[in-house]
């Protein structure tokens, strides 16, 4: 694996870097990072044992594969500084909204008539569970990667979770569900923990129980491949307690509220 450099080194970048290192596919001396806050960068880089760079130029010069992990609003200025240096390199962007089409509008992604080099690009949308190796990494199907490096990059990202490919027109809804979804699950867990506390369970115990319940339920569906409705039916005994709880959720519009939360996000994106 070639040298990998992070442009921006916040929580998501650190999670990805840690996953890459844990995969064994990248050695620590092959990984570099740059961020404007040098004191914070040096501390975070030292925690992983990778090299902290003092400038954008340094990280781009040192690396063949670059991970654009800074804030979306910062990217245009970053590209102004390093655009020419990206020729012949691979750029993987994890910044929301910066898809293939947007990069193609500001970067040369076609081979140079003089050198034959161009910037090879892949857009990826990660989510926060990547911090614990259980993320969803959405890869835009449209990219300019070479087949061999695409395979290598997919293997790297698989070290932080599940990789899925989506066409460009579905990246928005994919990101809404997997990117915003963790916050909705957190809200769900908090609500059920509140219910547990209401009836006497200490809050730390409540969070522990609810988190494991969600984790176990998700793992059961993932590993069995059963329709969620079937798994729900398996818990609902005739005239039992669970079906009464399900009925209450339906009376209060639970599933409709879930769908509407995504409708609201998609409406906002279209503004």
Secondary structure, DSSP 8 states (H G I E B T S, - for coil): ---EEEES-SHHHHHHHHHHHHHTSS-GGGEEEE-S-HHHHHHHHHHHT-EE-SSHHHHHHH-SEEEE-S-GGGHHHHHHHHGGGGTT-EEEE-STT--HHHHHHHS--S--TTT----EEEEEE--GGGGGT-EEEEEES-----HHHHHHHHHHHHTTEEEEEE-GGGHHHHHHHHHHHHHHHHHHHHHHHHHHHHTT--HHHHHHHHHHHHHHHHHHHHHH---HHHHHHHH--TT-HHHHHHHHHHHTTHHHHHHHHHHHHHHHHH-
